Amino acid sequence: MFNAPQCPKTCSPSTTMAIIATEGFDVPEGMEQLARRGAKACPERIILVEEDDGTISWPPGAAA
């Protein structure tokens, strides 16, 4: 499961950056490696990778 902190669902017209709020989602079977790569590509490190056992594998040092 991937989790992101709660964010406002607003986007300023003066920016090209969108903000997405989610409680997390399950990654389809077979897409886990691609999802991990996507999380690691996030420069802000706000995408957490929660493994099936509940541990957080990304970013390093994150707590569940």
Phi and psi restraints in degrees (value plus and minus 20) as a CYANA .aco file:
   2 PHE   PHI    -128.5   -88.5
   2 PHE   PSI     118.4   158.4
   3 ASN   PHI    -147.5  -107.5
   3 ASN   PSI     126.0   166.0
   4 ALA   PHI    -149.6  -109.6
   4 ALA   PSI     125.2   165.2
   5 PRO   PHI     -81.7   -41.7
   5 PRO   PSI     136.9   176.9
   6 GLN   PHI     -83.7   -43.7
   6 GLN   PSI     112.0   152.0
   7 CYS   PHI    -150.7  -110.7
   7 CYS   PSI     131.6   171.6
   8 PRO   PHI     -85.7   -45.7
   8 PRO   PSI     127.4   167.4
   9 LYS   PHI    -111.1   -71.1
   9 LYS   PSI      31.6    71.6
  10 THR   PHI    -145.4  -105.4
  10 THR   PSI     134.9   174.9
  11 CYS   PHI    -161.5  -121.5
  11 CYS   PSI     100.5   140.5
  12 SER   PHI     -89.9   -49.9
  12 SER   PSI     117.4   157.4
  13 PRO   PHI     -83.4   -43.4
  13 PRO   PSI     -38.2     1.8
  14 SER   PHI    -106.8   -66.8
  14 SER   PSI     -16.3    23.7
  15 THR   PHI    -146.7  -106.7
  15 THR   PSI     133.2   173.2
  16 THR   PHI    -117.3   -77.3
  16 THR   PSI     -17.0    23.0
  17 MET   PHI    -112.3   -72.3
  17 MET   PSI     109.7   149.7
  18 ALA   PHI    -120.4   -80.4
  18 ALA   PSI     130.8   170.8
  19 ILE   PHI    -135.2   -95.2
  19 ILE   PSI     109.9   149.9
  20 ILE   PHI    -138.2   -98.2
  20 ILE   PSI     109.6   149.6
  21 ALA   PHI    -125.0   -85.0
  21 ALA   PSI     110.5   150.5
  22 THR   PHI    -170.2  -130.2
  22 THR   PSI     130.3   170.3
  23 GLU   PHI    -106.1   -66.1
  23 GLU   PSI     -25.4    14.6
  24 GLY   PHI      98.1   138.1
  24 GLY   PSI     150.9   190.9
  25 PHE   PHI    -179.4  -139.4
  25 PHE   PSI     137.0   177.0
  26 ASP   PHI    -105.7   -65.7
  26 ASP   PSI     120.8   160.8
  27 VAL   PHI    -110.2   -70.2
  27 VAL   PSI     111.6   151.6
  28 PRO   PHI     -79.8   -39.8
  28 PRO   PSI     126.0   166.0
  29 GLU   PHI     -75.2   -35.2
  29 GLU   PSI     115.4   155.4
  30 GLY   PHI      72.3   112.3
  30 GLY   PSI     -30.6     9.4
  31 MET   PHI    -128.0   -88.0
  31 MET   PSI     -14.4    25.6
  32 GLU   PHI     -78.9   -38.9
  32 GLU   PSI     -66.4   -26.4
  33 GLN   PHI     -83.8   -43.8
  33 GLN   PSI     -61.0   -21.0
  34 LEU   PHI     -84.7   -44.7
  34 LEU   PSI     -59.7   -19.7
  35 ALA   PHI     -85.2   -45.2
  35 ALA   PSI     -61.3   -21.3
  36 ARG   PHI     -81.5   -41.5
  36 ARG   PSI     -61.3   -21.3
  37 ARG   PHI     -83.5   -43.5
  37 ARG   PSI     -59.2   -19.2
  38 GLY   PHI     -83.9   -43.9
  38 GLY   PSI     -62.9   -22.9
  39 ALA   PHI     -83.0   -43.0
  39 ALA   PSI     -61.9   -21.9
  40 LYS   PHI     -89.0   -49.0
  40 LYS   PSI     -41.4    -1.4
  41 ALA   PHI    -101.4   -61.4
  41 ALA   PSI     -31.0     9.0
  42 CYS   PHI     -91.7   -51.7
  42 CYS   PSI      95.2   135.2
  43 PRO   PHI     -87.4   -47.4
  43 PRO   PSI     -43.5    -3.5
  44 GLU   PHI    -107.4   -67.4
  44 GLU   PSI     -30.8     9.2
  45 ARG   PHI      34.9    74.9
  45 ARG   PSI      21.4    61.4
  46 ILE   PHI    -118.6   -78.6
  46 ILE   PSI     -25.5    14.5
  47 ILE   PHI    -112.2   -72.2
  47 ILE   PSI      98.5   138.5
  48 LEU   PHI    -117.9   -77.9
  48 LEU   PSI     122.0   162.0
  49 VAL   PHI    -126.7   -86.7
  49 VAL   PSI      91.4   131.4
  50 GLU   PHI    -122.0   -82.0
  50 GLU   PSI     101.6   141.6
  51 GLU   PHI     -97.4   -57.4
  51 GLU   PSI     148.3   188.3
  52 ASP   PHI     -78.0   -38.0
  52 ASP   PSI     -48.8    -8.8
  53 ASP   PHI    -105.4   -65.4
  53 ASP   PSI     -16.1    23.9
  54 GLY   PHI      71.5   111.5
  54 GLY   PSI     -26.6    13.4
  55 THR   PHI     -98.3   -58.3
  55 THR   PSI     133.3   173.3
  56 ILE   PHI    -118.4   -78.4
  56 ILE   PSI      99.4   139.4
  57 SER   PHI    -118.7   -78.7
  57 SER   PSI     -32.7     7.3
  58 TRP   PHI    -173.9  -133.9
  58 TRP   PSI     119.0   159.0
  59 PRO   PHI     -97.0   -57.0
  59 PRO   PSI     142.4   182.4
  60 PRO   PHI     -76.9   -36.9
  60 PRO   PSI     116.6   156.6
  61 GLY   PHI      63.4   103.4
  61 GLY   PSI     -22.7    17.3
  62 ALA   PHI     -92.2   -52.2
  62 ALA   PSI     127.9   167.9
  63 ALA   PHI    -130.5   -90.5
  63 ALA   PSI     127.3   167.3
